[in-house]
Amino acid sequence: MNVNTSRRGFLKGAAATGAVLVVGLRPDGALAASGNPTMLTPFVQIGSDGSVTAIIKHFEMGQGPATGLSTLIAEEMGLSMDQIGYDFAPSNPQIYNNTLFGPMQGTGGSTAMANSYLQYRQAGAAARDMLLQAAAQAWGADVSDLSFADGMISGAGKSAPLGDFVEAAAALEAPAEPRLKDPSEFRLIGNPDVRRLDSAAKGNGTAMFAMDIQRPNQMIAMIARPEQQRATAVSVDASGAEGIKGFISAGVLPNKAGVAVFAESTWAAMQARNAISVEWDTSNAETRSSDQIEAEIRAALEAEPTYNVNDADVMAVRAAIDGADTVVEETFYFPLLAHAPMEPLNCTIEQTEDGGILMHDGCQIPTLPHGALAEIFGVPFEKVQIRTVLAGGSFGRRATPQADYQVEAAMAFTLTDRSRPVHLVWSREDDLRSGYYRPAFGHKVRVGLDGSGNIVGWEHRVAGQSIMKGTPFEAFAVQNGIDHSSVEGTVDSPYQIPMASFGLTDTEKATSTLWWRAVGHTHTAYVMEVMMDMAAVAVGIDPVDFRLSYLNGDGPDQQRKAAVLQLAAEKANWGNAPAGRSQGIAVHKSFNSYVAEVVEISGTAEDGIKIEKVTCAVDCGVAVNPDVIKAQMEGAIGYGIGHNMRDKITLTEGVVDQFNFPDYEPLRISDIQEIEVHIVPSAEPPTGVGEPGTPPAAPALANAIAAASNLRIATLPMNDNGASFV
Amino acid sequence: MSISLKVNGKTQEVDADPGTPLLWVIRDDLKMTGTKFGCGVASCGACTVHLNGEPVRACQTYIDDVEGAEITTIEAMSEDKIGAALQQAWVELDVVQCGYCQSGQIMSAAGLLRENPTPSATEIDDYMYGNACRCATYQRIRAGIQRAAEILEA
């Protein structure tokens, strides 16, 4: 993916339509048709009281775009961070398109800053220039004599707050190419002291998440779902729930996917759902077990792959390996994983006075449910509104190609007379047991090395369940039958490995699959980095030096990857671990960012491992909010390590074995003692930070365990395969 | 059935079954949404509130057991010296990411600082073990508690 930096002319067009579609978003989420003149561009709203609001087109799941995109506006407008607020954009894919994966409004693939960096700076700069021009006209002064700082316009012997010029500025045409600040003028971009805009509200209980939406007279709906995927509801007997205080009704969803249980309160809905009895049709239900999924994947790894991903001369690669002095070989298996965001899935749906549909949702890709709702209710696209509120995490789960939970809410809503809003609530059990998992994957790799320790051949097979096939994303992500998300991070690795072949076989899905923080990189980085480590150890070369010898090309891809590797090694004092400690390292490029991590552990696999320290180096281009980037690395490391230490989703005859956190144990505070993050200074365009910290974490830990215990963990999670943790 | 609950110093009558978890009465009846639902089985800590000053999991605390007790939620913590120090530290260090678990984190942390004003990292880990954060903000939670301890000592 390339960042399209040519956005010429977008402001003009956007402003023309934006004034109608965006102006007047009331606090209750309804669009007010008004001639409010305060919208200069759809990305920033300025009130005549001088209040400046950044309109955030990406949803906030904790990864920081509310702060980040506001920073861009404030930077160009010369405001301090306490002079800007934010609001989430309404669903409008024309205006709020994600330029990297559109035409679609949405968040994912760590693209929020990459696709907004110029857009929001241009919006802020345009607003600044229009206000200056309006002031110049009002004062009969020359624009070049005026300056703009901290919300005040000054010059020509006068000074006035920006709010004084909003109305006049709104009548001006937005400049096509406003002057952007030179990076040497930045005060906020790159400033480590800039704080998050949402910290205070999230620390005092006032932050409004989707779960906190309580519309007047709303009902709670919970869904009784089948234990096995593709089973369907035939009928429901709700007599058992009739004595439950607050129970309203229960009905089979129109698409037969489950039974909606309506109640006056969440607790009543939970109790009633337990009390009803549902007749299920299991004739088409999934009955496979995860053992069968694993067996199928392992068998696929032993056969010739369906796809030759890099058009390699596989026979030549194989011959090179067969003739090598040393051959290193390993077969890997990665289980299904659930996302388990802290806030269980939920959303609220209601009918507006004009017969339209309004949904309140921590919405990751608004365009998908937007289209689905229009279709289900037979209303024009314009009569559907999606009000995005804070999301309590996602890690990918709040975006499904099928808009699964939003469609479920809509299906439930169709069972009602639509006079009352319906708030659909999932329990943690619903979350863990209802599919959309990181798919199970297997890899088999053979690496041949010559007498000097050089790689002479690398044969790599991947098998698993495609995420993108059969979804609207297929056209974008699947080429020549190859789902790129199955192999990303292998065939496109910056490592310059000679004689490499990459093969892929799709295996049948026994459950629904979904992107999970860092998508394919969650397994490919593990395989690449454990294999590099095994190869280095086999030929007696330091793992950092070994990797660097495949990154010594002139290309920026190699140089940037090498630089983070060296920085992490240096900061971790690589090779000089204190007595009783062992280190492991991994480096990986994903979402156009480069991250290296050193994990330092004490103990052994047998007696119990403690993760003492993780040292991280990241190159994500211009570091807009350095402290947010550090936080994302810290969190992504925890996400990568926690699941690979001890989590898996398994099926027995199609039924998920796990129920809740006690058997899908989250990372806990005591699991990692310290994380240190270093950011490589860069003038390159900003790239992803939400996901790239995850891929190297688990392989770095695995390599540290191997260094401590001579245990190579190739089947995850680690605690099922020889490692214990304290 | 009507039950009288004293939440954040204010006594309120609630019409709910005695076996209703306190969490749902706070959220759905009293309309105070700062206390969060995360798991319903007391294994994530998102619903932590104080019962007579002690942190408890509201999802596994039933209202007929807490009649007459002093119940405190995140909404009242800025009035509490320890709560205010924690909130200040949370902002200074930008502890939050998604933020959904943080009410519970602060409620538990306040319980810790009340019984141990200067906890070590290990003591923090032991006490806070049951409060899950899926964003893994743990290192900042640890630092935030230590910063709040400093603020309170000053």
HADDOCK unambig.tbl for C-alpha pairs under 7 A between the chains (distance, minus, plus):
assign (segid A and resid 61 and name CA) (segid B and resid 98 and name CA) 4.97 0.50 0.50
assign (segid A and resid 62 and name CA) (segid B and resid 97 and name CA) 3.90 0.50 0.50
assign (segid A and resid 62 and name CA) (segid B and resid 98 and name CA) 3.47 0.50 0.50
assign (segid A and resid 62 and name CA) (segid B and resid 99 and name CA) 6.87 0.50 0.50
assign (segid A and resid 63 and name CA) (segid B and resid 97 and name CA) 6.33 0.50 0.50
assign (segid A and resid 195 and name CA) (segid B and resid 94 and name CA) 6.61 0.50 0.50
assign (segid A and resid 196 and name CA) (segid B and resid 94 and name CA) 6.39 0.50 0.50
assign (segid A and resid 199 and name CA) (segid B and resid 91 and name CA) 5.45 0.50 0.50
assign (segid A and resid 199 and name CA) (segid B and resid 94 and name CA) 6.04 0.50 0.50
assign (segid A and resid 199 and name CA) (segid B and resid 96 and name CA) 6.10 0.50 0.50
assign (segid A and resid 200 and name CA) (segid B and resid 91 and name CA) 5.87 0.50 0.50
assign (segid A and resid 202 and name CA) (segid B and resid 96 and name CA) 6.97 0.50 0.50
assign (segid A and resid 202 and name CA) (segid B and resid 99 and name CA) 5.21 0.50 0.50
assign (segid A and resid 202 and name CA) (segid B and resid 102 and name CA) 6.67 0.50 0.50
assign (segid A and resid 203 and name CA) (segid B and resid 87 and name CA) 5.80 0.50 0.50
assign (segid A and resid 203 and name CA) (segid B and resid 90 and name CA) 6.79 0.50 0.50
assign (segid A and resid 203 and name CA) (segid B and resid 102 and name CA) 6.06 0.50 0.50
assign (segid A and resid 203 and name CA) (segid B and resid 103 and name CA) 6.04 0.50 0.50
assign (segid A and resid 204 and name CA) (segid B and resid 74 and name CA) 6.07 0.50 0.50
assign (segid A and resid 204 and name CA) (segid B and resid 75 and name CA) 6.25 0.50 0.50
assign (segid A and resid 204 and name CA) (segid B and resid 87 and name CA) 6.97 0.50 0.50
assign (segid A and resid 204 and name CA) (segid B and resid 103 and name CA) 6.74 0.50 0.50
assign (segid A and resid 205 and name CA) (segid B and resid 34 and name CA) 3.88 0.50 0.50
assign (segid A and resid 205 and name CA) (segid B and resid 74 and name CA) 5.83 0.50 0.50
assign (segid A and resid 205 and name CA) (segid B and resid 75 and name CA) 5.90 0.50 0.50
assign (segid A and resid 205 and name CA) (segid B and resid 103 and name CA) 5.98 0.50 0.50
assign (segid A and resid 206 and name CA) (segid B and resid 34 and name CA) 6.17 0.50 0.50
assign (segid A and resid 212 and name CA) (segid B and resid 33 and name CA) 5.61 0.50 0.50
assign (segid A and resid 265 and name CA) (segid B and resid 28 and name CA) 6.26 0.50 0.50
assign (segid A and resid 266 and name CA) (segid B and resid 24 and name CA) 6.92 0.50 0.50
assign (segid A and resid 267 and name CA) (segid B and resid 24 and name CA) 6.25 0.50 0.50
assign (segid A and resid 341 and name CA) (segid B and resid 134 and name CA) 6.25 0.50 0.50
assign (segid A and resid 342 and name CA) (segid B and resid 38 and name CA) 5.92 0.50 0.50
assign (segid A and resid 342 and name CA) (segid B and resid 100 and name CA) 6.43 0.50 0.50
assign (segid A and resid 342 and name CA) (segid B and resid 101 and name CA) 6.83 0.50 0.50
assign (segid A and resid 342 and name CA) (segid B and resid 134 and name CA) 5.78 0.50 0.50
assign (segid A and resid 343 and name CA) (segid B and resid 38 and name CA) 5.96 0.50 0.50
assign (segid A and resid 343 and name CA) (segid B and resid 100 and name CA) 6.36 0.50 0.50
assign (segid A and resid 344 and name CA) (segid B and resid 38 and name CA) 6.57 0.50 0.50
assign (segid A and resid 391 and name CA) (segid B and resid 98 and name CA) 6.69 0.50 0.50
assign (segid A and resid 392 and name CA) (segid B and resid 98 and name CA) 5.04 0.50 0.50
assign (segid A and resid 392 and name CA) (segid B and resid 99 and name CA) 6.52 0.50 0.50
assign (segid A and resid 392 and name CA) (segid B and resid 100 and name CA) 4.96 0.50 0.50
assign (segid A and resid 393 and name CA) (segid B and resid 98 and name CA) 5.32 0.50 0.50
assign (segid A and resid 427 and name CA) (segid B and resid 39 and name CA) 6.96 0.50 0.50
assign (segid A and resid 428 and name CA) (segid B and resid 38 and name CA) 6.82 0.50 0.50
assign (segid A and resid 428 and name CA) (segid B and resid 39 and name CA) 5.12 0.50 0.50
assign (segid A and resid 635 and name CA) (segid B and resid 135 and name CA) 5.25 0.50 0.50
assign (segid A and resid 635 and name CA) (segid B and resid 136 and name CA) 4.65 0.50 0.50
assign (segid A and resid 635 and name CA) (segid B and resid 137 and name CA) 5.97 0.50 0.50
assign (segid A and resid 638 and name CA) (segid B and resid 136 and name CA) 5.41 0.50 0.50
assign (segid A and resid 639 and name CA) (segid B and resid 136 and name CA) 6.75 0.50 0.50
assign (segid A and resid 660 and name CA) (segid B and resid 39 and name CA) 6.90 0.50 0.50
assign (segid A and resid 661 and name CA) (segid B and resid 43 and name CA) 6.36 0.50 0.50
assign (segid A and resid 662 and name CA) (segid B and resid 43 and name CA) 6.63 0.50 0.50
assign (segid A and resid 666 and name CA) (segid B and resid 132 and name CA) 6.60 0.50 0.50
assign (segid A and resid 666 and name CA) (segid B and resid 134 and name CA) 6.87 0.50 0.50
assign (segid A and resid 668 and name CA) (segid B and resid 129 and name CA) 6.01 0.50 0.50
assign (segid A and resid 668 and name CA) (segid B and resid 132 and name CA) 6.03 0.50 0.50
assign (segid A and resid 669 and name CA) (segid B and resid 125 and name CA) 5.74 0.50 0.50
assign (segid A and resid 669 and name CA) (segid B and resid 128 and name CA) 6.94 0.50 0.50
assign (segid A and resid 669 and name CA) (segid B and resid 129 and name CA) 5.85 0.50 0.50
assign (segid A and resid 669 and name CA) (segid B and resid 138 and name CA) 5.15 0.50 0.50
assign (segid A and resid 670 and name CA) (segid B and resid 125 and name CA) 5.10 0.50 0.50
assign (segid A and resid 670 and name CA) (segid B and resid 129 and name CA) 6.76 0.50 0.50
assign (segid A and resid 674 and name CA) (segid B and resid 139 and name CA) 6.63 0.50 0.50
